Amino acid sequence: MKKIQALAFSALLALGGSASAANHLYTFNGTMADALGGADMVGAGGTLGSTSYSFGKNEGLSLGEQLGSVYTIDMVMSFDTHSGWQKLIDFKDRTVDTGLYTSNTQWYFYNVGSMGNVPADGQSARVTLTRDSSKLVSLYVNGTLAGSFVDSANIAAFEGKGAHFFMDDTTNTKPEAAAGNVDYIATFDRALTAGEVAAGVSPVPEPASGAMLAAGLGMLAMLRRRSRKA
């Protein structure tokens, strides 16, 4: 239910015209399209289902749009197993080894340090990563802060052609990647606050048009019905 609510809140933010509005929203509900009209997400050989995208090792996703140095990435994902190094997010067009990983039982931002325990094999988690204008990078897991650091070396600033998810960089002969599943990915062009991440919604939204708000509420109702059937 938590992942359903998180996606619904992201949809409402995207449709509501708030200062926190998402700039990309990928639901993977049978489509790789951006619900907000941006570039399609591109898969690397995984399987697109009716509600999620499943991937084998290095069969992740690429977004060919520049996310820059100030952003929020919010997703619900799982890895089938946790063994060794497994990359979640690559920031440098897969040209260097730095990035967000799991390392055995830990979330790990290489080459900064660990950020708490990962969930059990196959168990979904809501993962939210923010980077603000002061270069503070924060990782939240299920709405709770797991760790943060000041990114003076800019290792978490996006460069190159875009963003890559669940795929290792090309510097390794043995891929540091995992099989798994992702339910949705939303991005924002600013760093959400800890309170916004925990709540899943901006506390001070701007007025939305009736049609857009109705669409968002309709999506929320649809997702709740789906969760009851699951």
N, C-alpha and C positions, 0 to 999 in steps of 0.2 A: 504494500500500500504506500510505503514511503516513496518509492521510485515513481509511482503513478502521480502522487501529489507534487513531487518535484517537477515532473514534466508539465503538469497542468499549470503550476505557478509560472514556469518559464514561458508557457504559451500565453498566459494572461499578461505577463510583463511585455511580451513581444507585441501583443495586440493593444495594450492599454496606453501607449504613448507616454510612458513614464520616463523620468530621467534615467531609470535603470534599464530601459528597454533593451532586450536582446537584439543583436545585429545579425545573428545567424541562429537558426533552429532546425535541427535535423532529427526527426522523430523515428526514421527508419521503419515507418509503417507501410512497407511495400514500396517505398520510394527513397531514392538518394537525394531528392531535391531539397533545397532550403525552403522551409515554409514561409520565409520572409523575402524570397525572391532573389537571393544571392546565388553564387556559384554552387553547382551540385557537388556533393561529396563524392569522391572517387574511391571505389574499393579495389583491393589488390588480390582478388581471388576468393574472398569469403562468400558467404551465403546471405542474401537479403531475404528476410522473412516478412511476415505480416506485421510484426511488432518490434523487430530488432534485427541487428546485423551480427552474424556469427562468423568468427574468423579462426583460421589455423595460424601457425607460427608465420609471422611476416606477411599475413594476409589482411593487414589493417586498412586504414583509411587515410586519404590525403585531401586537404582543403587548399585549393589553389588561390587563396586570397590572403593578403598580408594582415596579420593580427596585430603587429606592431609591438610596442614595449609596455603599453598600459592596457590591461584586459582582464576579463574573467572567463574561464572555461568551466562549464558545469556539465557533468555527465553521470549516468549510472552505468556501471560496467562490472564485469567479473572476469577473472582468469580461471581457467579450468584447474590449473595446478600452480603452485608457487615453488619454483626451484631455480636457484641461481639468479642471474640478472635478467629482468624482463622489462622492456621499455614500454612506457605508456605514452609519453609525449616527447616528440623531437622538435627542437626549436630552430635548428640550423640547416634545414634542407638535407638532413641525413648525412652531413659531411663531418661531424665531430661526435665524440662519444658522450658528451654531456647531455643531461635531460632528466626527466622524471621516470623512475623505474620502481619496480618492486625488486627487492633483493632478499631471496628466501622468505623470511617471515616479516620483513620490514618494508614500509614505504621508504624510498631513498631518492634524494636529489643528488645525482652525481655531477660534480665532485664536491658536494657540500657536506652531506651527512644524512643519517636516518631520521625518519619522522613518524615513528610509531608503528604499531603492528598492523599487518594486512588482515583481511577477513579470511575465513576458511576457504579451502579450495572450492571453486564454483559458486561461492556466495557473492551476491551483488553488493556493491557499495556505491553511494553517491559521492563522487570525487569532485571537488571544486578547487580550482587553482586561480589565484589572483596575483596581479603585479601592478603596483600603483606608481604614481609619478615620482615617488621618492625611492623607487627601486626595491621596495619591500615586497617580497614574494611570500605568499601564505598558502598553505595546503590545508584544506578542510576535508574531513571524512565524515559523511552522514551529518553535515552541518556543524561539526565540532572542530575547532582548530587543532591540527595535528602537529604543525611545525611551521616556522617562518625563518627567513634570513634576508639580509640586505644584499641584493644582487649587484655588487660593485663591479663584478667582471662581466655583467650582462649576459650570463649564460642562459637566462630565461627570457631574453628578448628575442622575438621572432625575426629571422633573417631569411633571405632567399625567396623561394617561390611560394611559400606558405607553411602550413602546419601539417604534421604527420602524426598519426595515432596508431599505437600497437604495432609499430614496425621499428626494427633496429636501424641504426645508421649503417653506412656501407664500409666502415673502417674495420669491421670484425669479420674474420673468416668463419667464426661460429656464431650464428645469429643469436642475439640476446633478446628473444621475443617469446611470446606465449600464445596459446590458443585461448579463446574466450568469447565473450558476447558483450555487445553494447546496446543499451535500450534507447538512448538519445544523447545528443551533444548540443549544447547551447553555448554561444559565446556572447560577450558583452564588450563594448568599447571603453569600459572603465572598470576599476576594481570595486566590486561590491564590498560593503562593510561586513564585519563579522555578524552583526545583527541581521542584515539582509540575507546573508548566506543561511543563517540558522532558520530564519522565517520563510525563506524562499520567495519573498516578495518585498518590493520597496515599501517603506513605511509612509512615504509621501508621494503617491502617484499623481501625475497631472490628469485633468479630466480627459476621458476618452469619449469618442463618439459612441452613440447608442449601438450602432451596428457592430462596431469593433468589439465593444464590451460584451455584447450578446454572443458574438462568435467565440470569444474567450471562455465565457461561462458555459457555452455549449460544449466546447472541447473538454472542460473540466467535468461536466456531467457525463460525457461519453466515456472518459477515462475511469471515472468512478464505477460506471456500470461494468466496464471491462474487468476492473479489479474484483468486483463481486462474483463475476462468472469464473474467474481464474481459480 
